[in-house]
Amino acid sequence: MSPAASTPNLIDFASKKRVITRLLGIALIVGMVGTSHPGTSFAETEACQLSGDVFRNYQPAKSINSVPDTQFLAGDGSKVSLQDYRGKGVVLNFWATWCAPCVREMPQLDRLAALVRGNAIEVLTISEDRKGMVLAPKFYEKNKLRDLPVLVDKKSELLRAFNIKGLPSTVLINAEGQEIGRVLGIAEWDSAETVNFVRKCLSPKK
């Protein structure tokens, strides 16, 4: 048999190997979501399991660790950190005015903020613009964003602390200040399914 004739068999084997690898990867991810981690209750882990098409780009945390205490700026110029939000769930979104997908999902994040505030969950949108202290307030005013605080990561220190590689990226943080998982890219933040997931996953446990 010539090399050319044997090529289809090699491709077929490689394809099967890739399928098996992907299935194992999916099983691993499901196992990670359903496995309790130190410092996180079994009930909380169960509440953060995905169902349906809530997120197609969600990555559960490989281990539950405290988030960085790196400081960033509030709209009035004061310094804050995620430690200031302990006791509340946090949806931490990294965005910029030059990022088209970011701009598209900001109104949805604004609506999400209004919907989950009563559940002791804060939606924090962190501007990565170099002139964020000027650009972010103008953007909020122009787009009538009323429920998101102006927050700026002036030197991208918080972005680096989370090892974020692209925008938009969103980190889900529980009331104990631990990362539960992250969403890479755009999402439908104000859909009923997403709002229910955020409430179940991030609301402080009584």
Backbone as CSV, one residue per row, in Angstrom:
resi,resn,N_x,N_y,N_z,CA_x,CA_y,CA_z,C_x,C_y,C_z
1,MET,0.847,-1.192,0.000,0.000,0.000,0.000,0.881,1.239,0.000
2,SER,0.519,2.187,-0.852,1.322,3.401,-0.962,1.047,4.308,0.212
3,PRO,1.975,5.238,0.513,1.741,6.201,1.593,0.452,6.960,1.400
4,ALA,0.125,7.306,0.140,-1.095,8.070,-0.110,-2.322,7.274,0.259
5,ALA,-2.299,5.949,-0.010,-3.462,5.121,0.283,-3.665,4.935,1.770
6,SER,-2.601,4.990,2.543,-2.718,4.779,3.984,-3.112,6.035,4.737
7,THR,-3.030,7.191,4.097,-3.312,8.457,4.761,-4.709,8.540,5.361
8,PRO,-5.792,8.099,4.640,-7.126,8.186,5.228,-7.221,7.456,6.554
9,ASN,-6.609,6.271,6.659,-6.658,5.531,7.912,-5.978,6.304,9.039
10,LEU,-4.876,6.955,8.741,-4.170,7.738,9.746,-5.019,8.912,10.206
11,ILE,-5.681,9.580,9.287,-6.541,10.708,9.630,-7.710,10.236,10.469
12,ASP,-8.283,9.092,10.115,-9.409,8.559,10.860,-9.005,8.259,12.300
13,PHE,-7.848,7.654,12.479,-7.361,7.339,13.822,-7.119,8.602,14.618
14,ALA,-6.515,9.592,13.982,-6.237,10.856,14.671,-7.531,11.546,15.087
15,SER,-8.539,11.473,14.211,-9.821,12.109,14.529,-10.458,11.449,15.741
16,LYS,-10.415,10.104,15.773,-10.973,9.391,16.918,-10.235,9.754,18.198
17,LYS,-8.923,9.882,18.069,-8.119,10.225,19.245,-8.497,11.605,19.760
18,ARG,-8.737,12.556,18.810,-9.126,13.910,19.231,-10.486,13.895,19.905
19,VAL,-11.430,13.098,19.375,-12.763,13.006,19.975,-12.671,12.462,21.392
20,ILE,-11.875,11.387,21.570,-11.718,10.805,22.907,-11.106,11.811,23.862
21,THR,-10.087,12.549,23.376,-9.436,13.556,24.213,-10.424,14.636,24.637
22,ARG,-11.268,15.075,23.676,-12.255,16.103,24.005,-13.264,15.607,25.010
23,LEU,-13.723,14.356,24.839,-14.679,13.798,25.786,-14.091,13.701,27.184
24,LEU,-12.815,13.295,27.260,-12.151,13.242,28.557,-12.038,14.621,29.167
25,GLY,-11.752,15.632,28.315,-11.658,17.006,28.800,-12.973,17.494,29.344
26,ILE,-14.088,17.162,28.627,-15.410,17.566,29.099,-15.722,16.898,30.428
27,ALA,-15.395,15.608,30.535,-15.643,14.892,31.778,-14.851,15.501,32.928
28,LEU,-13.622,15.927,32.641,-12.784,16.544,33.666,-13.391,17.840,34.145
29,ILE,-13.884,18.665,33.191,-14.491,19.947,33.561,-15.731,19.722,34.406
30,VAL,-16.590,18.760,33.987,-17.792,18.470,34.756,-17.423,18.017,36.157
31,GLY,-16.380,17.190,36.245,-15.938,16.731,37.556,-15.444,17.862,38.422
32,MET,-14.742,18.840,37.809,-14.235,19.979,38.563,-15.378,20.807,39.093
33,VAL,-16.431,20.996,38.272,-17.561,21.818,38.713,-18.284,21.147,39.858
34,GLY,-18.386,19.827,39.798,-19.160,19.111,40.796,-18.368,18.676,42.003
35,THR,-17.112,19.038,42.086,-16.263,18.616,43.187,-16.114,19.732,44.199
36,SER,-16.275,19.414,45.460,-16.138,20.411,46.501,-14.668,20.727,46.726
37,HIS,-14.355,22.000,46.915,-12.992,22.445,47.140,-12.844,22.930,48.580
38,PRO,-11.624,22.914,49.109,-11.409,23.411,50.460,-11.916,24.832,50.604
39,GLY,-12.653,25.083,51.697,-13.146,26.433,51.957,-14.459,26.733,51.276
40,THR,-14.981,25.788,50.487,-16.241,25.983,49.804,-17.163,24.833,50.152
41,SER,-18.387,25.133,50.601,-19.311,24.100,51.022,-19.814,23.303,49.831
42,PHE,-20.270,22.071,50.085,-20.815,21.233,49.020,-22.040,21.899,48.417
43,ALA,-22.869,22.517,49.280,-24.079,23.175,48.794,-23.740,24.294,47.827
44,GLU,-22.680,25.055,48.119,-22.284,26.158,47.248,-21.776,25.636,45.914
45,THR,-20.997,24.543,45.950,-20.492,23.962,44.719,-21.638,23.483,43.843
46,GLU,-22.644,22.860,44.459,-23.810,22.407,43.723,-24.539,23.582,43.081
47,ALA,-24.647,24.698,43.802,-25.361,25.864,43.296,-24.667,26.470,42.088
48,CYS,-23.373,26.234,41.940,-22.606,26.826,40.842,-22.449,25.887,39.655
49,GLN,-23.174,24.783,39.642,-23.149,23.911,38.484,-24.008,24.506,37.373
50,LEU,-23.492,24.461,36.158,-24.198,25.023,35.017,-25.267,24.066,34.527
51,SER,-26.326,24.649,33.960,-27.361,23.845,33.327,-27.794,24.560,32.052
52,GLY,-28.114,23.784,31.024,-28.559,24.385,29.772,-27.466,25.202,29.116
53,ASP,-27.851,26.323,28.540,-26.911,27.180,27.808,-26.655,28.495,28.545
54,VAL,-26.485,28.424,29.868,-26.240,29.653,30.633,-24.983,30.337,30.115
55,PHE,-23.860,29.612,30.091,-22.612,30.131,29.547,-21.997,29.067,28.638
56,ARG,-21.514,29.477,27.486,-20.807,28.547,26.620,-19.299,28.758,26.721
57,ASN,-18.896,29.758,27.465,-17.482,30.111,27.564,-17.076,30.261,29.025
58,TYR,-17.628,29.391,29.870,-17.377,29.438,31.308,-16.266,28.469,31.687
59,GLN,-15.345,28.937,32.526,-14.268,28.080,33.029,-14.347,28.036,34.548
60,PRO,-14.707,26.893,35.140,-14.720,26.806,36.604,-13.313,26.914,37.151
61,ALA,-13.183,27.457,38.338,-11.862,27.581,38.952,-11.281,26.188,39.210
62,LYS,-10.006,26.006,38.899,-9.358,24.718,39.128,-9.181,24.448,40.616
63,SER,-9.013,25.507,41.384,-8.978,25.407,42.841,-9.556,26.707,43.388
64,ILE,-10.184,26.604,44.534,-10.839,27.777,45.109,-9.845,28.523,45.999
65,ASN,-9.403,29.684,45.536,-8.439,30.493,46.275,-8.960,31.912,46.443
66,SER,-8.438,32.601,47.432,-8.814,33.995,47.647,-8.349,34.851,46.481
67,VAL,-9.156,35.841,46.121,-8.809,36.712,45.000,-7.743,37.711,45.428
68,PRO,-7.015,38.291,44.486,-5.960,39.268,44.831,-6.544,40.490,45.542
69,ASP,-5.742,41.090,46.413,-6.186,42.313,47.100,-5.605,43.560,46.424
70,THR,-5.235,43.426,45.159,-4.693,44.544,44.377,-5.684,45.704,44.337
71,GLN,-5.192,46.898,44.553,-6.074,48.059,44.576,-6.377,48.586,43.172
72,PHE,-7.547,49.212,43.050,-7.936,49.910,41.829,-8.657,51.180,42.244
73,LEU,-9.082,51.989,41.293,-9.620,53.308,41.608,-11.131,53.375,41.457
74,ALA,-11.775,54.023,42.411,-13.196,54.355,42.295,-13.326,55.644,41.494
75,GLY,-14.533,55.972,41.094,-14.753,57.149,40.257,-14.315,58.448,40.892
76,ASP,-14.303,58.506,42.234,-13.884,59.724,42.918,-12.380,59.781,43.145
77,GLY,-11.650,58.775,42.626,-10.196,58.758,42.769,-9.695,58.006,43.982
78,SER,-10.594,57.553,44.851,-10.166,56.806,46.036,-9.770,55.385,45.656
79,LYS,-8.900,54.784,46.471,-8.423,53.426,46.201,-9.298,52.409,46.924
80,VAL,-9.656,51.363,46.206,-10.457,50.284,46.774,-9.846,48.949,46.352
81,SER,-10.302,47.875,46.969,-9.868,46.534,46.578,-11.052,45.596,46.747
82,LEU,-10.898,44.386,46.269,-11.982,43.418,46.367,-12.254,43.018,47.814
83,GLN,-11.296,43.274,48.695,-11.527,42.998,50.114,-12.662,43.863,50.663
84,ASP,-12.893,45.017,50.036,-13.967,45.906,50.475,-15.349,45.326,50.181
85,TYR,-15.390,44.259,49.383,-16.674,43.660,48.999,-16.890,42.299,49.643
86,ARG,-16.043,41.945,50.613,-16.224,40.675,51.316,-17.597,40.647,51.970
87,GLY,-18.232,39.497,51.941,-19.586,39.371,52.465,-20.636,39.484,51.381
88,LYS,-20.210,39.866,50.167,-21.110,39.936,49.024,-20.544,39.122,47.867
89,GLY,-21.428,38.601,47.045,-20.976,37.987,45.814,-20.582,39.076,44.834
90,VAL,-19.648,38.795,43.948,-19.156,39.810,43.011,-19.073,39.237,41.593
91,VAL,-19.628,39.979,40.653,-19.422,39.723,39.228,-18.438,40.782,38.766
92,LEU,-17.186,40.389,38.541,-16.096,41.317,38.237,-15.788,41.286,36.745
93,ASN,-16.164,42.339,36.042,-16.012,42.395,34.588,-14.898,43.360,34.201
94,PHE,-13.980,42.885,33.353,-12.905,43.728,32.815,-13.308,44.168,31.408
95,TRP,-13.270,45.483,31.148,-13.739,46.006,29.873,-12.930,47.245,29.478
96,ALA,-13.195,47.766,28.293,-12.587,49.023,27.835,-13.478,49.615,26.745
97,THR,-13.404,50.928,26.585,-14.254,51.598,25.593,-13.866,51.244,24.162
98,TRP,-12.611,50.810,23.942,-12.163,50.442,22.603,-12.504,48.995,22.246
99,CYS,-13.082,48.259,23.174,-13.423,46.848,22.992,-14.900,46.734,22.598
100,ALA,-15.153,46.458,21.313,-16.536,46.425,20.812,-17.422,45.418,21.551
101,PRO,-16.978,44.177,21.789,-17.827,43.244,22.547,-18.107,43.736,23.963
102,CYS,-17.124,44.396,24.573,-17.316,44.947,25.918,-18.441,45.978,25.908
103,VAL,-18.356,46.887,24.948,-19.345,47.959,24.843,-20.740,47.373,24.657
104,ARG,-20.839,46.292,23.883,-22.133,45.683,23.587,-22.776,45.081,24.830
105,GLU,-21.976,44.524,25.746,-22.563,43.853,26.900,-22.712,44.757,28.129
106,MET,-22.186,45.965,28.084,-22.282,46.847,29.250,-23.731,47.156,29.667
107,PRO,-24.647,47.454,28.734,-26.039,47.679,29.166,-26.650,46.452,29.843
108,GLN,-26.252,45.262,29.404,-26.758,44.037,30.026,-26.202,43.888,31.443
109,LEU,-24.941,44.209,31.615,-24.343,44.160,32.952,-24.996,45.186,33.877
110,ASP,-25.371,46.329,33.319,-26.061,47.355,34.091,-27.405,46.827,34.586
111,ARG,-28.132,46.143,33.713,-29.420,45.569,34.114,-29.220,44.442,35.121
112,LEU,-28.181,43.628,34.924,-27.880,42.564,35.887,-27.625,43.149,37.273
113,ALA,-26.864,44.245,37.326,-26.551,44.884,38.611,-27.818,45.251,39.365
114,ALA,-28.784,45.799,38.655,-30.043,46.199,39.293,-30.834,44.983,39.765
115,LEU,-30.751,43.889,39.022,-31.543,42.702,39.328,-31.001,41.896,40.508
116,VAL,-29.686,41.935,40.742,-29.097,41.077,41.780,-28.635,41.830,43.017
117,ARG,-28.739,43.150,43.007,-28.281,43.913,44.184,-29.045,43.513,45.438
118,GLY,-30.310,43.203,45.289,-31.102,42.779,46.436,-30.703,41.419,46.967
119,ASN,-29.862,40.704,46.226,-29.356,39.404,46.665,-27.954,39.503,47.246
120,ALA,-27.539,40.723,47.589,-26.197,40.976,48.139,-25.111,40.563,47.151
121,ILE,-25.324,40.917,45.885,-24.347,40.671,44.824,-24.047,41.984,44.130
122,GLU,-22.774,42.284,43.945,-22.355,43.509,43.266,-21.778,43.175,41.890
123,VAL,-22.128,43.977,40.908,-21.547,43.862,39.572,-20.547,45.003,39.420
124,LEU,-19.276,44.659,39.283,-18.200,45.643,39.195,-17.586,45.584,37.800
125,THR,-17.626,46.687,37.087,-17.045,46.748,35.740,-15.792,47.621,35.809
126,ILE,-14.654,47.008,35.553,-13.351,47.660,35.724,-12.818,48.121,34.374
127,SER,-12.689,49.416,34.204,-12.179,49.961,32.942,-10.678,49.742,32.826
128,GLU,-10.266,49.245,31.659,-8.850,49.066,31.358,-8.343,50.141,30.392
129,ASP,-9.129,51.208,30.203,-8.695,52.328,29.372,-7.553,53.077,30.046
130,ARG,-6.578,53.531,29.260,-5.474,54.305,29.822,-5.968,55.595,30.468
131,LYS,-6.993,56.175,29.888,-7.599,57.395,30.441,-8.980,57.077,30.990
132,GLY,-9.051,55.967,31.706,-10.331,55.499,32.214,-11.043,56.461,33.129
133,MET,-10.302,57.230,33.907,-10.937,58.178,34.830,-11.709,59.256,34.087
134,VAL,-11.366,59.479,32.835,-12.070,60.453,31.996,-13.080,59.751,31.097
135,LEU,-12.649,58.668,30.453,-13.472,58.005,29.455,-14.641,57.222,30.053
136,ALA,-14.414,56.527,31.164,-15.466,55.687,31.733,-16.690,56.505,32.167
137,PRO,-16.523,57.606,32.915,-17.708,58.387,33.297,-18.478,58.920,32.092
138,LYS,-17.771,59.357,31.064,-18.434,59.844,29.854,-19.217,58.725,29.175
139,PHE,-18.620,57.534,29.143,-19.284,56.384,28.534,-20.552,56.025,29.305
140,TYR,-20.468,56.019,30.623,-21.629,55.696,31.459,-22.751,56.697,31.220
141,GLU,-22.388,57.976,31.169,-23.398,59.012,30.978,-24.041,58.912,29.599
142,LYS,-23.223,58.728,28.583,-23.734,58.636,27.206,-24.673,57.447,27.040
143,ASN,-24.351,56.327,27.680,-25.146,55.110,27.531,-26.152,54.899,28.656
144,LYS,-26.296,55.900,29.516,-27.285,55.888,30.598,-27.156,54.649,31.487
145,LEU,-25.924,54.368,31.892,-25.652,53.261,32.804,-25.759,53.792,34.230
146,ARG,-26.782,53.362,34.943,-27.079,53.933,36.257,-26.730,53.034,37.430
147,ASP,-26.531,51.757,37.175,-26.371,50.823,38.289,-24.972,50.217,38.386
148,LEU,-24.047,50.734,37.600,-22.656,50.273,37.657,-21.762,51.375,38.213
149,PRO,-20.944,51.080,39.213,-20.017,52.092,39.716,-18.861,52.290,38.743
150,VAL,-18.366,53.515,38.631,-17.192,53.786,37.806,-15.961,53.272,38.548
151,LEU,-15.248,52.333,37.936,-14.054,51.735,38.526,-12.984,51.629,37.451
152,VAL,-11.741,51.931,37.818,-10.660,52.001,36.827,-9.424,51.265,37.331
153,ASP,-8.898,50.420,36.485,-7.642,49.705,36.755,-6.545,50.451,36.000
154,LYS,-6.089,51.561,36.574,-5.285,52.543,35.847,-4.049,51.960,35.176
155,LYS,-3.331,51.094,35.849,-2.106,50.506,35.286,-2.275,49.020,34.984
156,SER,-3.520,48.584,34.882,-3.840,47.180,34.581,-3.245,46.212,35.602
157,GLU,-3.054,46.671,36.827,-2.455,45.813,37.845,-3.408,44.698,38.261
158,LEU,-4.705,45.018,38.380,-5.673,43.991,38.757,-5.836,42.981,37.618
159,LEU,-5.825,43.466,36.399,-5.902,42.591,35.226,-4.780,41.566,35.248
160,ARG,-3.564,42.025,35.518,-2.411,41.120,35.564,-2.487,40.184,36.763
161,ALA,-2.993,40.688,37.879,-3.092,39.854,39.075,-4.009,38.657,38.841
162,PHE,-5.027,38.845,38.001,-5.937,37.755,37.660,-5.468,36.962,36.436
163,ASN,-4.368,37.404,35.837,-3.828,36.738,34.645,-4.867,36.710,33.520
164,ILE,-5.543,37.833,33.333,-6.530,37.964,32.269,-5.807,38.215,30.953
165,LYS,-6.181,37.457,29.911,-5.495,37.538,28.622,-6.251,38.341,27.577
166,GLY,-7.529,38.582,27.768,-8.295,39.305,26.757,-9.555,39.921,27.332
167,LEU,-10.155,40.836,26.586,-11.373,41.518,26.996,-12.499,41.201,26.023
168,PRO,-13.746,41.119,26.526,-14.114,41.175,27.944,-13.844,39.848,28.641
169,SER,-13.548,39.928,29.917,-13.422,38.746,30.771,-14.116,39.062,32.088
170,THR,-14.771,38.065,32.650,-15.545,38.280,33.867,-15.234,37.189,34.879
171,VAL,-14.932,37.598,36.106,-14.613,36.659,37.175,-15.771,36.628,38.164
172,LEU,-16.218,35.424,38.531,-17.290,35.258,39.518,-16.657,34.950,40.867
173,ILE,-17.015,35.750,41.868,-16.380,35.685,43.187,-17.454,35.500,44.249
174,ASN,-17.251,34.541,45.143,-18.254,34.315,46.183,-18.087,35.279,47.349
175,ALA,-18.981,35.193,48.333,-18.984,36.133,49.450,-17.778,35.975,50.357
176,GLU,-17.075,34.840,50.234,-15.850,34.621,51.017,-14.622,35.192,50.314
177,GLY,-14.827,35.851,49.176,-13.709,36.438,48.446,-12.907,35.415,47.671
178,GLN,-13.552,34.352,47.186,-12.870,33.289,46.445,-13.408,33.224,45.014
179,GLU,-12.507,33.016,44.062,-12.938,32.877,42.672,-13.612,31.530,42.459
180,ILE,-14.825,31.583,41.894,-15.579,30.378,41.584,-15.318,29.942,40.145
181,GLY,-15.182,30.916,39.263,-14.959,30.636,37.852,-14.904,31.934,37.078
182,ARG,-14.713,31.827,35.773,-14.671,33.028,34.945,-15.294,32.771,33.580
183,VAL,-15.819,33.849,33.003,-16.428,33.805,31.677,-15.509,34.569,30.733
184,LEU,-15.029,33.900,29.697,-14.102,34.512,28.746,-14.873,34.940,27.503
185,GLY,-14.988,36.235,27.308,-15.747,36.741,26.184,-17.117,37.226,26.600
186,ILE,-17.928,37.548,25.609,-19.230,38.156,25.845,-20.236,37.119,26.327
187,ALA,-21.244,37.579,27.085,-22.301,36.703,27.575,-23.612,37.492,27.616
188,GLU,-24.727,36.765,27.703,-26.043,37.394,27.826,-26.334,37.588,29.308
189,TRP,-25.818,38.668,29.866,-25.832,38.854,31.312,-27.209,39.112,31.907
190,ASP,-28.137,39.617,31.127,-29.451,39.928,31.686,-30.514,38.892,31.311
191,SER,-30.111,37.755,30.743,-31.082,36.705,30.440,-31.564,36.081,31.745
192,ALA,-32.773,35.548,31.734,-33.341,34.950,32.943,-32.458,33.823,33.463
193,GLU,-31.909,33.013,32.550,-31.075,31.881,32.955,-29.795,32.360,33.646
194,THR,-29.175,33.405,33.081,-27.938,33.921,33.664,-28.193,34.566,35.017
195,VAL,-29.244,35.361,35.107,-29.571,36.016,36.380,-29.829,34.984,37.465
196,ASN,-30.578,33.934,37.146,-30.861,32.886,38.134,-29.582,32.172,38.562
197,PHE,-28.677,31.914,37.600,-27.420,31.254,37.939,-26.584,32.126,38.860
198,VAL,-26.470,33.406,38.542,-25.688,34.326,39.370,-26.260,34.394,40.773
199,ARG,-27.566,34.448,40.880,-28.191,34.496,42.206,-27.910,33.231,43.007
200,LYS,-28.088,32.077,42.395,-27.890,30.815,43.112,-26.424,30.610,43.479
201,CYS,-25.534,30.999,42.578,-24.113,30.721,42.777,-23.449,31.696,43.738
202,LEU,-23.783,32.982,43.631,-23.006,34.011,44.342,-23.691,34.624,45.550
203,SER,-24.988,34.397,45.739,-25.641,34.955,46.925,-24.993,34.387,48.179
204,PRO,-24.724,35.241,49.183,-24.123,34.747,50.430,-24.967,33.643,51.032
205,LYS,-24.313,32.574,51.467,-25.026,31.439,52.047,-25.325,31.707,53.522
206,LYS,-26.548,31.419,53.913,-26.976,31.663,55.309,-26.716,30.427,56.152
